[in-house]
Amino acid sequence: MYYEHFGLNYPPFKITPDTQLFYSGGNRGLVLDVLVYAIESGEGILKVVGEVGSGKTMLCRMLEERLPKRIEIVYIANPSLPPEMILHAIALEMRLPITPQDNRLQVMQALQTRLLEKHANNQQVVVFIEEAQGMPLETLEEIRLLSNLETTRHKLLQMVLFGQPELEANLSLPMMRQLKERITHSFYLEALTRKNIKDYLHFRMHAVGYRGPPVFSPTTIRILTNVSKGLIRRINILADKALLAAFAEDLHLIRPKHIRLAARDSDFAYSRFSTMAWVSLPIMLLLGLGFFLYKENLWAWFNSTPETTHPAVTEIPPNAPLSNGGTLPDSEGTETSGEMPKTKTPPDSEAVLGKISTITTDSLLQQRIQATEQWLAKANGQHYSIQVMQTKVDKTENLADFLRQPEMQPLLEDLYIHRVTRKEQVFWEVMYAEFANADNAVAAIATLPKILQRNQPFLRKIASLR
């Protein structure tokens, strides 16, 4: 539902493993490289341990892709097998001609014969056992005995145990001492750090086609780190629901409340919920569906549409030079001087509208406002524009002066200005040009003058401006 809203080709945060979205940070890439090397070198038994949702299954899938074709992979998905059945399971995966009635000795003989044939042809066999912490101890002991299948120089069968920390506890038992000593390499998948999570979110979004500015703010990432505990599966769940919640509000920036909302809906422990996050995700889903239908022109019968909000952006740069020789007050409504800043009292709406009317009459600003009305009436709603600034209406006079700066003159014909009201405050939003696709719009951002670059311009669907 939200993919078109953010310009995505397909879901960036699926919880099912997608090897095209493998993130090599957080030592995952290093662990993968060492595992490939160890398996190709015939290192015997390997072990990968990590918490639930830390990325073990993704690592397993990546190994399947990275290992050369000469290495046959036997995958044991059900580790809770009795010891007398683990041999049968491996033999059946290797398509050996055995029957359930064959005893352990017969199966072992058939298995050894096939492994020797593979070795003679420069081929290897490796067994992947997922959820190994759930394997009975007697079955783990049978695994150790399988590691005895070898020639004078090479192991005939290798094994990789993927498990949760409980696997470590099982291997620490006295009866498991011999198996533990056979493990040549052990890896632990650490939780992602805040920096890892920032890189992970950026990587995944861009891997599926996103070309805009970051949608997860530093504050949002901090909260996401806290809630997810650095576990990839939790990160995916929270990020996916947060994107959906932002879409429901027609936002392109994920805010802290969206993460809190996703955490609450997913029943992830987090004690610092904002009072703004009381709405349940099912309601947000309905709002998102409504917005989707609205964008498809299926709500024409509705009497009015809810006010939309957009991510706040930097206003006209503080202390920017104006044509009258002065400077623009900072974006929080304070004036810069050698004294302590004085907070301005918000103007009442009637006074503000009167001021707008006076300033925009017969002016450059009025000309661009009229051009904007004509543009929005005929522009393709699925095209993109670039929001280059936003400022409160009590700074309208300064906005007009700002547009007369020399750097702005080449852009005037493509600048569009419209007024929006949010939470009883009135703003001017300044948009630049129209682009048929997001890639062209992103490329155009790099060509904007520095006076606009520092405002961190971002993409907007034209439909969201109406």
C-alpha positions as CSV (number, residue, x, y, z in Angstrom):
1,M,0.0,0.0,0.0
2,Y,2.7,2.5,0.9
3,Y,5.2,1.4,-1.8
4,E,4.2,4.0,-4.4
5,H,4.0,6.7,-1.7
6,F,7.7,6.3,-1.0
7,G,8.7,5.4,-4.5
8,L,9.6,1.7,-3.7
9,N,9.6,-1.2,-6.1
10,Y,8.8,-3.8,-3.5
11,P,8.8,-4.2,0.3
12,P,12.0,-3.2,2.0
13,F,11.4,-4.8,5.3
14,K,10.0,-8.3,4.7
15,I,10.6,-10.7,7.6
16,T,11.1,-13.6,5.2
17,P,14.8,-13.9,4.1
18,D,15.5,-12.1,0.8
19,T,19.1,-12.5,-0.2
20,Q,18.9,-9.4,-2.4
21,L,18.5,-7.4,0.8
22,F,21.3,-9.0,2.8
23,Y,23.0,-6.4,5.0
24,S,26.7,-7.1,5.4
25,G,27.1,-4.7,8.4
26,G,27.2,-5.7,12.0
27,N,29.8,-8.3,11.1
28,R,27.3,-10.3,9.1
29,G,29.4,-10.0,5.9
30,L,32.5,-11.1,7.8
31,V,30.8,-14.1,9.3
32,L,29.6,-15.1,5.9
33,D,33.0,-14.9,4.3
34,V,34.6,-17.0,7.1
35,L,31.9,-19.6,6.9
36,V,32.4,-20.0,3.2
37,Y,36.1,-20.3,3.6
38,A,35.7,-22.8,6.5
39,I,33.3,-25.0,4.5
40,E,35.4,-25.0,1.4
41,S,38.4,-25.9,3.5
42,G,36.6,-28.9,5.0
43,E,36.8,-27.6,8.6
44,G,34.3,-30.2,10.1
45,I,31.6,-28.8,12.5
46,L,30.8,-25.1,12.6
47,K,28.4,-23.2,14.9
48,V,26.5,-20.0,14.5
49,V,24.6,-18.7,17.5
50,G,22.3,-15.7,17.8
51,E,19.2,-14.5,19.5
52,V,15.7,-15.0,18.0
53,G,15.5,-12.7,14.9
54,S,19.2,-11.9,14.7
55,G,19.6,-13.1,11.1
56,K,20.6,-16.7,11.3
57,T,18.2,-17.9,8.6
58,M,19.3,-15.1,6.2
59,L,22.9,-16.2,6.8
60,C,21.9,-19.7,6.0
61,R,20.3,-18.7,2.7
62,M,23.3,-16.6,1.8
63,L,25.5,-19.6,2.3
64,E,23.4,-21.6,-0.1
65,E,24.0,-18.9,-2.8
66,R,27.7,-18.3,-2.1
67,L,28.9,-21.9,-1.9
68,P,30.2,-23.4,-5.1
69,K,28.1,-25.9,-7.0
70,R,30.5,-28.7,-6.1
71,I,29.3,-28.5,-2.5
72,E,26.0,-30.3,-1.9
73,I,23.8,-28.8,0.9
74,V,21.7,-31.0,3.0
75,Y,19.1,-28.9,4.9
76,I,17.6,-30.3,8.2
77,A,14.6,-28.1,9.1
78,N,13.3,-30.3,11.8
79,P,16.0,-30.7,14.5
80,S,13.8,-32.5,17.0
81,L,14.5,-35.9,15.5
82,P,15.4,-38.9,17.6
83,P,19.0,-40.2,17.2
84,E,17.9,-43.2,15.1
85,M,16.2,-40.9,12.6
86,I,18.9,-38.3,11.9
87,L,20.8,-40.7,9.7
88,H,17.7,-41.5,7.7
89,A,16.9,-37.8,7.3
90,I,20.3,-37.0,5.9
91,A,20.3,-40.0,3.6
92,L,16.8,-39.1,2.3
93,E,17.9,-35.5,1.6
94,M,20.8,-37.0,-0.4
95,R,18.4,-39.2,-2.3
96,L,20.0,-42.5,-1.2
97,P,18.1,-45.7,-1.9
98,I,17.2,-46.6,1.6
99,T,13.9,-47.5,3.3
100,P,12.5,-46.8,6.8
101,Q,13.1,-50.5,7.6
102,D,16.9,-50.2,7.0
103,N,18.8,-50.2,10.3
104,R,21.4,-47.7,11.4
105,L,24.3,-49.8,10.1
106,Q,22.8,-50.1,6.7
107,V,22.1,-46.4,6.4
108,M,25.6,-45.5,7.7
109,Q,27.2,-47.8,5.1
110,A,25.1,-46.3,2.2
111,L,26.0,-42.8,3.4
112,Q,29.7,-43.5,3.6
113,T,29.7,-45.0,0.2
114,R,28.0,-42.0,-1.4
115,L,30.4,-39.6,0.5
116,L,33.4,-41.4,-0.8
117,E,32.1,-41.2,-4.3
118,K,31.6,-37.4,-3.9
119,H,35.1,-37.0,-2.5
120,A,36.6,-38.9,-5.5
121,N,34.8,-36.4,-7.8
122,N,36.1,-33.4,-5.8
123,Q,32.7,-32.8,-4.3
124,Q,31.7,-32.1,-0.7
125,V,28.6,-32.4,1.4
126,V,27.6,-30.0,4.2
127,V,24.6,-30.4,6.5
128,F,22.8,-27.2,7.7
129,I,20.9,-27.8,10.9
130,E,18.6,-24.9,11.9
131,E,17.2,-24.4,15.4
132,A,19.9,-26.7,16.7
133,Q,19.1,-25.7,20.3
134,G,16.0,-27.9,20.0
135,M,17.9,-31.0,19.0
136,P,17.8,-33.8,21.6
137,L,21.2,-34.3,23.3
138,E,21.3,-37.9,22.1
139,T,20.8,-36.7,18.5
140,L,23.6,-34.1,19.0
141,E,25.8,-37.0,20.0
142,E,24.9,-38.8,16.8
143,I,26.0,-35.7,14.9
144,R,29.4,-36.0,16.6
145,L,29.7,-39.7,15.4
146,L,28.9,-38.6,11.9
147,S,31.9,-36.3,12.0
148,N,34.1,-39.4,12.2
149,L,33.4,-40.2,8.6
150,E,36.7,-39.1,7.0
151,T,39.6,-40.1,4.8
152,T,43.2,-39.9,6.0
153,R,43.3,-36.2,5.1
154,H,39.7,-34.9,4.7
155,K,36.3,-34.9,6.5
156,L,33.7,-36.5,4.3
157,L,30.8,-34.7,5.9
158,Q,30.7,-31.2,7.4
159,M,28.0,-29.7,9.6
160,V,26.9,-26.2,10.5
161,L,24.7,-25.8,13.6
162,F,22.5,-22.7,13.6
163,G,20.9,-22.1,17.0
164,Q,19.8,-19.7,19.8
165,P,21.9,-19.1,22.9
166,E,20.4,-22.2,24.5
167,L,22.6,-24.2,22.2
168,E,25.6,-22.9,24.0
169,A,24.1,-24.1,27.3
170,N,23.5,-27.6,25.8
171,L,27.0,-27.9,24.6
172,S,28.4,-26.9,27.9
173,L,27.0,-30.0,29.6
174,P,29.6,-32.6,30.6
175,M,28.1,-35.2,28.3
176,M,28.5,-32.8,25.3
177,R,32.2,-32.2,25.9
178,Q,33.4,-34.4,23.0
179,L,31.1,-32.7,20.5
180,K,32.1,-29.2,21.7
181,E,35.7,-30.0,21.2
182,R,35.0,-31.0,17.6
183,I,33.6,-27.5,16.7
184,T,36.4,-25.7,14.8
185,H,34.7,-22.3,14.4
186,S,32.1,-20.6,16.5
187,F,30.3,-17.3,15.6
188,Y,27.9,-15.2,17.6
189,L,25.6,-12.7,15.8
190,E,25.7,-9.6,17.9
191,A,22.7,-7.2,18.0
192,L,23.0,-4.3,15.6
193,T,24.1,-1.0,17.1
194,R,22.3,2.3,16.5
195,K,24.8,3.2,13.7
196,N,24.3,-0.3,12.2
197,I,20.5,0.3,12.3
198,K,20.9,3.6,10.6
199,D,23.0,2.1,7.8
200,Y,20.6,-0.9,7.6
201,L,17.5,1.2,7.1
202,H,19.3,3.3,4.5
203,F,20.6,0.2,2.6
204,R,17.2,-1.5,2.6
205,M,15.2,1.5,1.4
206,H,17.6,2.3,-1.4
207,A,17.9,-1.4,-2.4
208,V,14.2,-1.4,-3.3
209,G,14.3,1.9,-5.3
210,Y,14.0,4.7,-2.8
211,R,15.8,7.8,-4.0
212,G,14.8,10.6,-1.6
213,P,16.3,12.0,1.6
214,P,16.5,9.8,4.8
215,V,13.0,9.0,6.1
216,F,14.1,7.8,9.5
217,S,15.3,10.7,11.7
218,P,18.1,10.3,14.3
219,T,15.5,10.5,17.1
220,T,13.4,7.9,15.4
221,I,16.4,5.6,15.0
222,R,17.3,6.0,18.7
223,I,13.8,4.8,19.7
224,L,13.8,2.0,17.1
225,T,17.1,0.8,18.5
226,N,15.6,0.8,22.0
227,V,12.5,-1.1,21.0
228,S,14.1,-3.6,18.6
229,K,17.1,-4.3,20.9
230,G,19.1,-4.5,17.6
231,L,17.4,-7.6,16.4
232,I,16.9,-7.6,12.6
233,R,13.4,-9.3,12.6
234,R,12.1,-6.7,15.1
235,I,13.7,-3.9,13.1
236,N,11.9,-5.1,10.0
237,I,8.5,-5.4,11.7
238,L,8.8,-1.9,13.3
239,A,10.0,-0.2,10.2
240,D,7.3,-1.8,8.0
241,K,4.5,-0.7,10.3
242,A,6.0,2.7,10.8
243,L,6.1,3.3,7.0
244,L,2.5,2.3,6.8
245,A,1.6,4.7,9.6
246,A,3.4,7.5,7.9
247,F,1.6,6.8,4.7
248,A,-1.7,6.9,6.5
249,E,-0.8,10.5,7.5
250,D,0.5,11.4,4.1
251,L,4.0,11.9,5.6
252,H,7.4,11.2,4.0
253,L,9.3,11.3,7.3
254,I,9.0,8.6,10.0
255,R,8.4,10.2,13.4
256,P,9.0,8.8,16.9
257,K,5.3,8.3,17.4
258,H,5.2,6.0,14.4
259,I,7.8,3.7,16.0
260,R,6.0,3.8,19.3
261,L,2.7,3.0,17.6
262,A,4.3,0.0,15.7
263,A,5.9,-1.2,19.0
264,R,2.6,-1.1,20.8
265,D,0.8,-2.9,18.0
266,S,3.5,-5.6,17.9
267,D,3.5,-6.0,21.7
268,F,7.2,-5.1,22.0
269,A,8.0,-3.8,25.4
270,Y,8.6,0.0,25.5
271,S,7.7,2.1,28.5
272,R,8.0,5.6,27.1
273,F,4.9,5.9,24.9
274,S,3.9,9.4,23.9
275,T,0.3,10.4,24.5
276,M,0.2,11.0,20.7
277,A,0.5,7.3,20.1
278,W,-2.8,6.1,21.5
279,V,-4.4,5.3,18.1
280,S,-4.2,1.6,17.3
281,L,-2.6,0.4,14.2
282,P,-5.8,-1.1,12.8
283,I,-7.3,2.4,12.8
284,M,-4.1,3.7,11.1
285,L,-4.5,0.9,8.5
286,L,-8.1,2.1,7.8
287,L,-6.8,5.7,7.5
288,G,-4.1,4.5,5.1
289,L,-6.6,2.6,3.0
290,G,-8.8,5.7,2.9
291,F,-5.9,7.8,1.8
292,F,-5.1,5.3,-0.9
293,L,-8.7,5.3,-2.2
294,Y,-8.6,9.1,-2.1
295,K,-5.5,9.2,-4.3
296,E,-7.3,6.9,-6.8
297,N,-10.2,9.4,-7.0
298,L,-12.6,7.0,-5.4
299,W,-13.7,9.4,-2.7
300,A,-15.2,12.0,-4.9
301,W,-18.5,11.6,-3.1
302,F,-17.0,12.6,0.2
303,N,-17.9,16.1,1.3
304,S,-14.5,17.1,2.6
305,T,-11.1,15.6,3.0
306,P,-9.0,15.6,6.2
307,E,-6.2,18.1,6.4
308,T,-2.9,16.5,5.5
309,T,0.4,17.1,7.2
310,H,3.9,16.9,5.9
311,P,7.3,16.7,7.4
312,A,8.6,19.9,8.8
313,V,11.6,21.3,6.9
314,T,14.0,24.0,7.5
315,E,12.5,27.4,6.9
316,I,14.3,30.2,5.0
317,P,17.9,30.0,6.3
318,P,18.5,31.9,9.5
319,N,20.4,35.2,9.0
320,A,19.9,34.9,5.2
321,P,20.7,38.3,3.6
322,L,17.7,40.2,2.3
323,S,17.4,43.0,-0.3
324,N,16.7,45.6,2.4
325,G,20.0,44.9,4.1
326,G,18.5,43.0,7.0
327,T,18.5,39.4,7.9
328,L,15.7,36.8,8.4
329,P,14.9,35.9,12.1
330,D,15.6,32.3,13.0
331,S,13.1,29.6,12.4
332,E,11.8,29.5,16.0
333,G,10.5,33.0,15.9
334,T,13.3,34.7,17.8
335,E,15.5,37.5,16.6
336,T,19.3,37.2,16.8
337,S,21.1,40.0,18.6
338,G,23.6,40.4,21.4
339,E,20.8,40.1,23.9
340,M,18.8,37.1,25.0
341,P,16.3,36.2,22.2
342,K,12.7,37.4,22.8
343,T,9.9,35.0,21.9
344,K,7.4,36.5,19.5
345,T,3.7,36.2,20.2
346,P,1.9,34.2,17.5
347,P,-0.3,36.5,15.4
348,D,-4.0,35.9,15.3
349,S,-5.4,34.4,12.0
350,E,-7.3,37.5,10.9
351,A,-4.3,39.7,11.3
352,V,-2.1,37.2,9.4
353,L,-4.5,36.9,6.5
354,G,-4.8,40.7,6.3
355,K,-1.0,41.0,6.2
356,I,-0.8,38.4,3.5
357,S,-3.4,40.3,1.4
358,T,-1.5,43.5,1.8
359,I,2.0,42.2,1.0
360,T,1.1,39.9,-1.9
361,T,-0.9,42.5,-3.9
362,D,0.7,43.4,-7.2
363,S,4.0,41.8,-6.2
364,L,6.4,39.0,-7.3
365,L,4.9,36.8,-4.6
366,Q,1.4,37.3,-5.9
367,Q,2.5,36.5,-9.4
368,R,4.0,33.1,-8.2
369,I,1.0,32.3,-6.1
370,Q,-1.3,32.8,-9.2
371,A,1.1,30.7,-11.3
372,T,0.9,28.0,-8.6
373,E,-2.9,27.9,-8.7
374,Q,-2.8,27.4,-12.5
375,W,0.0,24.8,-12.3
376,L,-1.8,22.7,-9.6
377,A,-5.0,22.8,-11.7
378,K,-3.4,21.0,-14.7
379,A,-0.3,19.2,-13.3
380,N,-0.2,15.4,-13.2
381,G,-0.9,14.3,-9.6
382,Q,1.5,11.3,-10.0
383,H,4.4,13.5,-10.9
384,Y,6.9,14.9,-8.4
385,S,8.0,18.3,-7.2
386,I,10.7,19.4,-4.8
387,Q,9.8,21.2,-1.6
388,V,12.7,23.7,-1.2
389,M,11.5,25.7,1.8
390,Q,8.7,26.4,4.3
391,T,8.1,29.5,6.3
392,K,5.4,31.0,8.5
393,V,3.2,33.7,7.1
394,D,4.4,36.3,9.5
395,K,7.6,36.2,7.5
396,T,5.9,36.7,4.2
397,E,7.6,40.1,3.6
398,N,11.0,38.5,4.1
399,L,10.0,35.6,1.8
400,A,9.2,38.1,-1.0
401,D,12.7,39.7,-0.4
402,F,14.3,36.3,-0.4
403,L,12.9,35.5,-3.8
404,R,14.5,38.6,-5.2
405,Q,18.0,37.4,-4.3
406,P,20.3,37.0,-7.4
407,E,20.7,33.2,-6.8
408,M,16.9,32.8,-7.0
409,Q,16.3,34.6,-10.3
410,P,17.1,31.7,-12.7
411,L,14.6,29.5,-10.8
412,L,11.6,31.9,-10.5
413,E,9.7,30.6,-13.5
414,D,9.7,27.1,-11.9
415,L,9.0,28.2,-8.3
416,Y,5.5,27.6,-7.0
417,I,4.1,29.0,-3.7
418,H,1.0,27.8,-1.9
419,R,-0.5,28.4,1.5
420,V,-1.3,25.6,4.0
421,T,-2.8,25.6,7.4
422,R,-1.7,23.1,10.1
423,K,-2.6,23.1,13.7
424,E,-4.0,26.6,13.5
425,Q,-0.8,27.9,12.0
426,V,-0.5,29.2,8.4
427,F,2.6,28.5,6.3
428,W,4.0,29.1,2.9
429,E,5.4,26.1,1.1
430,V,7.7,26.8,-1.8
431,M,8.0,24.0,-4.5
432,Y,10.4,23.8,-7.4
433,A,9.5,22.4,-10.9
434,E,7.6,19.3,-12.0
435,F,9.2,15.9,-12.7
436,A,7.7,12.8,-14.3
437,N,9.6,10.5,-12.0
438,A,11.5,10.4,-8.7
439,D,14.9,9.8,-10.3
440,N,14.8,13.0,-12.3
441,A,13.6,14.9,-9.2
442,V,16.5,13.6,-7.1
443,A,19.0,14.5,-9.8
444,A,17.6,18.0,-9.9
445,I,18.1,18.5,-6.1
446,A,21.9,18.3,-6.7
447,T,21.7,21.3,-9.1
448,L,19.9,23.7,-6.7
449,P,21.9,26.6,-5.4
450,K,23.5,26.3,-2.0
451,I,21.0,28.8,-0.5
452,L,18.4,26.1,-1.0
453,Q,20.5,23.0,-0.5
454,R,21.0,23.8,3.2
455,N,17.2,23.6,3.6
456,Q,17.4,19.8,2.9
457,P,14.9,19.8,0.0
458,F,12.8,16.7,-0.5
459,L,10.4,15.1,-2.9
460,R,6.6,15.6,-2.8
461,K,3.9,13.9,-4.9
462,I,2.0,16.7,-6.6
463,A,-1.3,15.0,-5.6
464,S,-0.4,15.6,-1.9
465,L,-0.2,19.4,-2.6
466,R,-3.9,19.7,-3.6
